[in-house]
């Protein structure tokens, strides 16, 4: 069920959700943004297009969040 809610998200939406979860945005290379999470993880998100579900799930896991927690920050 939550995998379906993770589809079709743009990079900007994903970055804002990670910011609401306590992340700090840092500049990345090209069209990518790095987000430093409170647990020390550095997450890279592409801003140019829709974020693929596998990449997003891996980023959520690295950030120490559950998919449900992430969806609540959207």
Secondary structure per residue as TSV (DSSP state, phi and psi in degrees):
chain	resnum	aa	ss	phi	psi
A	1	X	-	360.0	-46.6
A	2	X	H	-72.1	-27.8
A	3	X	H	-60.4	-35.5
A	4	X	H	-67.1	-35.7
A	5	X	H	-73.8	-17.3
A	6	X	T	-86.9	-8.6
A	7	X	T	-80.0	146.6
A	8	X	T	77.2	16.5
A	9	X	-	-87.1	134.7
A	10	X	B	-81.7	158.3
A	11	X	H	-56.2	-40.2
A	12	X	H	-62.3	-41.5
A	13	X	H	-64.1	-42.0
A	14	X	H	-65.3	-44.3
A	15	X	H	-62.8	-43.3
A	16	X	H	-62.9	-37.7
A	17	X	H	-65.0	-42.4
A	18	X	H	-66.5	-33.5
A	19	X	H	-63.3	-43.2
A	20	X	H	-63.5	-26.9
A	21	X	T	-82.7	2.4
A	22	X	T	107.3	4.1
A	23	X	-	-76.7	154.4
A	24	X	E	-116.2	123.9
A	25	X	E	-78.4	134.8
A	26	X	E	-127.8	155.5
A	27	X	E	-68.6	139.7
A	28	X	-	-114.0	-166.7
A	29	X	S	-93.8	137.8
A	30	X	T	61.1	-125.6
A	31	X	T	-96.6	21.2
A	32	X	E	-105.6	151.6
A	33	X	E	-124.4	137.6
A	34	X	E	-99.2	139.9
A	35	X	E	-125.8	122.4
A	36	X	E	-91.9	117.7
A	37	X	-	-90.9	158.9
A	38	X	T	-58.3	-26.8
A	39	X	T	-82.0	2.9
A	40	X	S	95.3	-6.7
A	41	X	-	-73.8	142.6
A	42	X	E	-108.0	120.5
A	43	X	E	-114.1	133.4
A	44	X	E	-109.3	126.9
A	45	X	E	-124.3	130.1
A	46	X	E	-76.1	134.6
A	47	X	S	-95.4	-16.6
A	48	X	S	-70.0	-31.5
A	49	X	S	-142.3	-171.1
A	50	X	B	-66.2	136.2
A	51	X	-	-82.3	127.8
A	52	X	-	-70.4	149.2
A	53	X	H	-61.8	-41.9
A	54	X	H	-62.3	-43.1
A	55	X	H	-64.0	-42.3
A	56	X	H	-65.6	-44.1
A	57	X	H	-62.4	-39.8
A	58	X	H	-64.8	-40.6
A	59	X	H	-65.5	-41.0
A	60	X	H	-62.1	-43.3
A	61	X	H	-63.7	-44.6
A	62	X	H	-63.3	-31.6
A	63	X	T	-75.5	-9.1
A	64	X	T	81.2	22.5
A	65	X	-	-110.0	157.2
A	66	X	-	-89.5	163.7
A	67	X	H	-62.1	-37.5
A	68	X	H	-65.0	-40.7
A	69	X	H	-62.6	-44.7
A	70	X	H	-60.8	-44.6
A	71	X	H	-61.5	-32.8
A	72	X	H	-68.1	-22.4
A	73	X	H	-86.5	-9.3
A	74	X	-	-69.8	360.0
